[in-house]
Amino acid sequence: MESRALDVYAINDFHGQVKEEDGYPGIEILGSYLKQRKEKEGALLISSGDMFQGSLESNYNRGHLLTDVMNAAHFDAFSLGNHEFDWGKQAIRDNKSRKGKDGYQTPFLSANLYDFSGTAPGKIQQSDLGGEYAVTIADNGLKVGIIGTIGSAQITSVSSQNVADLTFKDPVPIICSLSDKLRTEEKCDVVIVSHHGPQSGLLGQNITSVSSVSNKRYVDLVLCAHTHTHENTFENGVLFTQNNDKGEDLSHVYLTVEPNGDVKAKLETIYPDMMKESEIDSEIHELVSSYAEATDPIGKEVLGTVKGSFGNKLEAPNLMAGAVLHEALDRGFEVDLAMVNVARKGLDSGTLTYSALFESFPFDNEIYILEASGSDIINEARHNYVARNREAAFSTNGTYKIAVIDYVALHQNLQRVYDYFPSGSVLGTLKDGDTPRLYREILADAIRNGVSLNSTEYTFSNPRYNRFNLERAVSF
């Protein structure tokens, strides 16, 4: 028997980058390239999570466009990432149930996603959101099992209300158990793990050792995600690899299965200029164009003109905090301060469109009004961004009212304890009737109504936005 080869193409953290811009290829180019690799090479296509959330063009349809593209290209597996939970469980179910025009459905995977009740994980794997594994047979007869997992710590990277009845178990024992099943019952020649988490969570954890049940290595390849950084490490001959985000690059892993069953891996990184050598696929082009009919007019709206540059870790979140503060005050909440977290992207000088604002603040965060201790507020201000309404000093012994995004207000640690604002009590939320006011829409309306977009007004030199001097009195 001769050795047999298998091509695997892997992406991670695409974050809804539908459009070609800023060095990112966009889904038409990337999707067309991958679909042709499937058709010409019989390659396996795998996404390791955080596929949808990040742009108007994807968020507007709650990931339907990108799911349709994965189905059109016949992805072999898609592992759920933490941001797949941003829209709640039903959005995952809706995408999982979608079919391509030929009836193909991309397998959604999350083997260590379990129910949660009380203070401990339950015994029910949430298969209606993601299966444990997928099995595919390559053109040369190789049988491949793909296990999808997410890092257990990623539960803290989701707004707690969206995963209140879910938990991410330790993936390592689950990977080992499923590998034994794939090797012995499914008779798989190759076992791949698609893991939404960095390699550090799985290295040195036994998954590259030889199983006493199958007498083979538990896994032959580990595809990583979440940190948006290049990873390329071998452990016991097993490749662990991760790419940057938004399709900036992807992994082409060339696996060779020897006659004795040993699997060897060779890695090639694919960049956008290489993807552009493939023709645009007509089916994918039609999908993107059909969804663009709804989103293009919205995204092209000009909100205002930016003066200077708003960094994602200074002026942009300060601008957002100011808009949230004024919204809360206008709605009758006498808050002392507003608090938000970092922006995903800065705002460039010049014309600001709604699409550009969306890329900076892509998450559908709601605003909670909390009453909390001064010590909690002062501590969290060091890690977030604020706009203060109170000129008097904040005291660690005092109690104050604040407007804060839901992710920060309701953040829980791995023990399900509210760790950012343990003293906090919810007084209300910002809504229009029964509809929550998303922080991005609050800022968009503020800009439409003429709020200043001069970046010099939103630095720490402005006492309203200086998060480090809350214990001092200031004047505005």
C-alpha positions in Angstrom: 0.0 0.0 0.0 1.3 3.5 -0.9 1.0 6.6 1.3 -2.1 8.8 0.7 -2.3 12.6 0.9 -4.9 14.9 2.2 -5.2 18.7 1.7 -6.8 20.7 4.6 -7.6 24.4 4.3 -8.4 26.1 7.6 -9.6 29.6 8.6 -10.4 31.1 11.9 -11.9 34.3 13.3 -13.3 35.6 10.0 -15.4 38.0 11.9 -17.9 38.8 9.1 -15.3 40.4 6.8 -17.6 40.2 3.8 -16.1 43.1 1.8 -12.6 43.2 0.3 -10.8 46.0 2.0 -7.8 47.0 4.1 -5.8 44.0 2.8 -8.6 41.5 3.6 -9.8 39.4 0.7 -13.5 39.4 1.5 -15.8 36.4 1.3 -16.2 36.4 -2.6 -12.4 35.9 -3.1 -11.8 33.7 -0.1 -15.0 31.6 -0.6 -14.3 31.1 -4.3 -10.7 30.1 -3.6 -11.8 27.5 -1.1 -14.6 26.2 -3.1 -12.3 25.6 -6.0 -9.8 23.8 -3.7 -12.6 21.5 -2.8 -13.6 20.8 -6.4 -10.1 20.5 -7.8 -8.2 18.8 -4.9 -10.9 17.2 -2.9 -9.6 19.3 0.0 -11.2 19.5 3.4 -12.5 22.9 4.4 -12.7 23.8 8.1 -13.6 27.0 10.0 -12.6 27.2 13.7 -15.2 29.7 14.9 -16.0 33.4 15.2 -17.2 33.3 11.6 -20.1 35.8 11.7 -19.8 38.6 14.1 -18.0 41.8 13.0 -19.5 43.7 10.1 -22.8 45.2 9.0 -22.9 42.9 6.0 -22.8 39.8 8.2 -24.5 41.0 11.4 -27.5 42.4 9.6 -28.5 38.9 8.4 -27.3 37.2 11.6 -24.7 35.1 9.8 -27.0 33.7 7.1 -24.8 35.0 4.2 -21.6 33.4 5.5 -23.4 30.1 6.4 -24.8 30.1 2.8 -21.2 30.6 1.5 -19.9 27.7 3.7 -22.7 25.5 2.3 -22.0 26.5 -1.3 -18.3 25.7 -0.8 -19.1 22.4 1.1 -17.2 23.2 4.3 -16.5 19.9 6.1 -16.8 21.4 9.6 -17.5 24.7 11.4 -16.6 24.8 15.2 -18.6 27.3 17.2 -16.6 30.2 18.7 -17.5 32.5 21.6 -19.0 35.2 19.3 -21.4 32.7 17.7 -23.3 33.0 21.0 -23.6 36.8 20.8 -27.1 36.6 19.3 -28.3 33.8 21.5 -29.0 30.1 20.8 -31.8 30.5 18.3 -29.5 32.3 15.9 -27.1 29.4 16.0 -30.0 27.0 15.4 -31.2 29.1 12.4 -27.8 29.0 10.8 -27.2 25.3 11.5 -30.5 24.4 9.8 -29.7 26.3 6.6 -29.1 24.4 3.4 -27.2 25.1 0.2 -29.1 25.0 -3.1 -28.0 21.4 -3.5 -29.1 20.6 0.0 -25.7 20.6 1.6 -25.4 21.6 5.3 -22.1 22.4 6.9 -21.7 20.4 10.1 -21.7 22.8 13.2 -19.5 21.3 15.9 -19.1 22.0 19.7 -18.3 18.7 21.4 -17.7 20.2 24.8 -20.8 22.4 24.9 -23.1 21.1 27.6 -26.2 22.3 29.6 -25.6 24.1 32.8 -27.9 24.0 35.8 -27.4 25.5 39.2 -23.7 25.5 40.0 -22.4 22.5 37.9 -22.3 21.3 34.3 -25.1 18.9 33.3 -24.8 15.7 31.4 -26.5 16.7 28.2 -24.4 17.7 25.2 -26.1 20.5 23.3 -26.3 18.7 19.9 -29.0 21.1 18.6 -26.4 23.8 18.6 -23.3 21.8 17.6 -22.5 18.1 17.2 -19.5 16.4 18.7 -17.8 15.5 15.4 -18.1 15.1 11.7 -16.8 12.2 9.5 -15.9 12.7 5.9 -14.4 10.4 3.3 -11.8 11.9 1.0 -11.6 11.2 -2.7 -8.7 8.7 -2.1 -10.7 6.8 0.5 -9.2 8.3 3.6 -11.7 8.5 6.4 -11.4 11.6 8.4 -13.0 12.5 11.8 -13.2 16.2 12.8 -13.8 17.0 16.5 -15.0 20.6 17.2 -14.3 22.1 20.6 -14.1 25.5 22.3 -11.8 26.6 25.1 -13.5 26.2 28.5 -12.4 29.7 29.5 -14.2 31.2 26.5 -17.4 31.1 28.5 -16.1 34.4 30.1 -15.9 36.0 26.6 -19.7 35.8 26.1 -22.3 38.1 27.6 -23.4 36.0 30.5 -27.1 36.2 29.8 -26.6 34.4 26.5 -25.0 31.3 28.1 -26.8 31.2 31.4 -27.9 27.6 30.8 -24.8 26.5 28.9 -21.2 25.7 29.8 -18.0 24.7 28.0 -16.5 21.7 29.6 -12.8 20.9 29.6 -12.2 19.8 26.0 -9.2 17.4 26.7 -11.0 14.3 28.1 -13.7 14.8 25.5 -11.2 14.9 22.6 -9.5 11.8 23.9 -12.8 9.9 24.3 -14.1 10.9 20.9 -10.8 10.1 19.2 -11.1 6.5 20.6 -14.6 6.3 19.2 -13.5 7.7 15.8 -10.5 5.3 15.6 -12.2 2.1 16.8 -15.9 2.5 15.8 -15.8 4.9 12.8 -12.5 3.4 11.6 -11.1 6.9 10.8 -7.6 7.1 9.4 -7.1 10.7 10.4 -8.5 12.6 13.4 -8.5 16.5 13.3 -9.4 18.8 16.2 -10.9 22.2 15.3 -10.5 24.2 18.5 -11.7 27.7 19.2 -8.9 28.6 21.5 -5.2 29.1 21.4 -2.7 26.3 21.3 -1.7 26.9 24.9 -4.9 25.4 26.1 -4.2 22.0 24.4 -0.4 21.7 24.3 1.0 19.3 26.9 -2.5 17.9 27.7 -2.0 14.4 26.4 -4.0 14.7 23.1 -0.8 14.1 21.0 0.1 10.9 22.9 -0.8 7.3 21.9 -4.1 6.0 23.1 -4.2 2.7 25.0 -7.5 2.0 23.3 -6.8 2.7 19.6 -3.0 2.3 19.8 -2.8 5.4 17.7 -2.2 9.1 18.5 -5.4 10.7 19.7 -5.1 13.5 17.1 -3.1 14.2 14.0 -3.8 17.9 13.5 -5.0 20.7 15.8 -6.5 23.9 14.2 -6.6 26.8 16.7 -8.3 30.1 16.9 -9.5 33.1 19.1 -6.3 35.0 19.6 -5.9 36.1 15.9 -2.2 35.3 15.9 0.1 33.0 13.9 0.8 29.8 15.7 2.8 27.0 14.2 4.0 24.4 16.7 4.7 20.7 16.6 4.2 18.5 19.6 5.0 14.8 19.1 4.8 15.3 15.4 1.3 16.9 15.6 0.9 20.3 14.1 -0.9 23.1 16.0 -1.7 26.0 13.7 -3.7 29.3 13.8 -3.9 32.3 11.5 -4.7 36.0 11.8 -8.3 37.1 11.6 -10.7 38.2 8.8 -9.2 36.0 6.1 -5.9 37.9 6.1 -4.3 34.4 5.7 -5.4 30.8 6.0 -3.6 27.5 6.6 -3.1 24.9 3.9 -2.0 21.7 5.7 -0.7 18.9 3.6 -1.2 15.6 5.5 0.4 12.4 4.4 -0.8 9.1 5.8 1.8 6.4 5.6 1.0 2.7 5.0 1.6 2.0 8.7 -1.0 4.6 9.6 1.4 7.4 10.7 0.4 10.9 9.8 2.8 13.7 8.9 1.9 17.3 8.4 3.4 20.1 6.3 2.1 23.7 6.5 1.7 26.4 3.9 0.2 29.8 4.6 -2.1 31.2 1.9 -2.3 35.0 1.5 -4.9 37.1 -0.4 -2.8 37.6 -3.5 -2.6 33.8 -3.9 -6.4 33.5 -3.4 -7.0 36.1 -6.1 -5.5 33.7 -8.7 -8.9 31.8 -8.6 -11.9 33.0 -10.5 -14.8 34.4 -8.6 -17.4 31.6 -8.2 -20.8 32.6 -9.8 -22.8 31.0 -7.0 -20.9 32.8 -4.2 -21.0 36.1 -6.2 -24.8 35.8 -6.5 -25.1 35.1 -2.7 -23.0 38.2 -1.8 -24.8 40.4 -4.3 -28.3 39.4 -3.1 -27.5 40.2 0.6 -25.8 43.4 -0.4 -29.1 44.8 -1.8 -30.2 45.2 1.8 -27.0 46.3 3.5 -25.3 48.6 1.0 -27.8 51.5 1.4 -27.6 51.3 5.2 -23.8 51.0 5.2 -23.2 53.9 2.8 -25.1 56.5 5.0 -22.7 59.3 5.9 -23.0 60.1 9.6 -20.4 62.9 9.8 -16.8 64.0 9.3 -14.1 62.8 11.7 -11.4 65.4 12.6 -8.2 63.7 13.6 -7.9 60.0 14.3 -9.9 58.1 16.9 -7.8 55.2 18.2 -9.6 52.0 19.2 -8.0 52.2 22.7 -8.6 55.8 23.5 -10.7 58.3 21.6 -13.2 56.0 20.0 -14.3 54.3 23.2 -14.3 57.6 25.0 -16.6 59.0 22.3 -18.9 56.0 22.8 -18.9 56.5 26.6 -19.9 60.1 26.2 -22.8 59.2 23.9 -24.0 56.5 26.4 -23.8 59.0 29.3 -25.9 61.6 27.5 -28.5 59.0 26.4 -28.9 57.7 30.0 -29.3 61.3 31.3 -31.8 62.2 28.5 -33.9 59.2 29.5 -34.1 60.3 33.1 -31.4 58.2 34.7 -29.3 60.4 37.0 -26.1 58.5 36.5 -22.7 59.5 37.7 -20.8 57.8 35.0 -21.0 55.7 31.8 -18.6 52.9 31.1 -17.8 50.9 27.9 -15.0 48.6 26.8 -12.5 48.9 23.9 -13.5 49.5 20.3 -12.8 46.8 17.8 -11.3 49.3 15.4 -10.5 53.0 15.3 -12.2 55.7 13.3 -10.2 57.2 10.5 -10.1 60.9 9.7 -12.6 62.1 7.0 -16.0 60.9 6.1 -17.6 58.5 8.6 -20.1 56.0 7.2 -22.4 53.8 9.2 -20.5 50.8 7.9 -17.3 52.2 9.3 -18.9 52.9 12.6 -20.2 49.3 12.6 -16.7 47.9 12.2 -15.6 49.9 15.2 -18.5 48.7 17.4 -19.8 45.5 15.8 -21.3 44.0 19.0 -24.9 44.3 19.9 -24.3 45.5 23.4 -27.2 46.8 25.5 -26.9 49.4 28.2 -27.7 48.5 31.9 -28.2 51.0 34.7 -26.4 49.8 37.8 -26.1 50.9 41.3 -22.6 49.8 42.4 -19.9 50.5 45.0 -17.2 53.1 44.3 -14.5 50.5 44.7 -16.0 48.4 41.9 -16.4 51.4 39.7 -12.8 52.7 40.3 -11.4 49.2 39.7 -13.2 48.5 36.5 -12.5 52.0 35.1 -8.8 51.0 35.0 -9.7 48.4 32.4 -12.4 50.1 30.5 -13.4 53.6 29.3 -15.6 56.2 31.0 -17.4 59.4 30.7 -18.2 61.0 34.1 -21.1 63.2 35.0 -20.0 63.7 38.6 -17.5 66.5 39.3 -17.1 65.4 42.9 -14.6 62.6 43.7 -15.7 59.0 43.7 -15.1 57.3 47.0 -14.3 53.6 47.4 -16.9 53.6 50.3 -19.6 55.3 48.3 -22.4 54.0 46.1 -23.1 55.4 42.7 -25.3 54.9 39.6 -23.7 54.1 36.3 -24.7 53.3 32.7 -22.6 50.3 31.5 -22.6 47.9 28.6 -24.2 44.5 29.4 -21.0 42.5 28.8 -19.2 44.4 31.6 -22.2 44.9 33.8 -23.0 41.1 33.9 -19.6 39.6 33.5 -19.0 36.3 35.3 -15.9 34.3 36.0 -15.5 30.5 35.5 -17.3 29.9 38.8 -20.3 31.9 37.5 -19.7 34.7 40.0 -20.2 38.3 38.9 -16.7 39.4 39.2 -16.6 42.9 37.5 -19.5 44.4 39.6 -20.1 42.0 42.5 -21.8 44.9 44.3 -24.0 45.9 41.4 -27.8 45.9 41.4 -29.7 46.4 38.2 -31.9 49.5 38.2 -33.0 49.3 34.6 -32.0 49.3 30.9 -32.1 51.7 28.0 -35.0 50.7 25.7 -37.4 52.0 23.1 -40.5 50.3 24.3 -39.5 46.7 24.5 -36.5 47.0 22.2 -33.1 47.5 23.8 -31.1 50.5 22.7 -27.8 49.1 21.3 -24.8 51.2 22.2 -23.8 51.4 18.5 -27.2 52.9 17.6 -26.9 55.4 20.6 -23.6 56.7 19.1 -24.9 56.7 15.6 -27.8 58.9 16.7 -25.6 61.2 18.7 -23.4 61.7 15.6 -26.5 62.3 13.4 -27.6 64.9 16.0 -24.3 66.8 15.7 -22.0 65.5 18.5 -18.4 66.6 18.0 -16.1 64.3 16.1 -12.9 66.2 16.9 -10.6 63.6 18.4 -8.7 66.1 20.6 -11.8 66.4 22.8 -11.7 62.7 23.7 -8.3 62.2 25.2 -7.4 61.7 28.9 -6.6 65.4 29.1 -10.3 66.0 29.2 -11.3 65.3 32.8 -14.6 63.8 31.7 -12.8 60.9 30.1 -9.8 60.4 32.4 -10.5 57.0 33.9 -7.5 57.2 36.2 -8.6 60.3 38.3 -12.0 59.2 39.5 -10.9 59.6 43.1 -10.3 63.3 42.5 -12.7 66.2 42.1 -12.8 67.7 38.6 -14.6 70.5 36.8 -16.0 70.4 33.3 
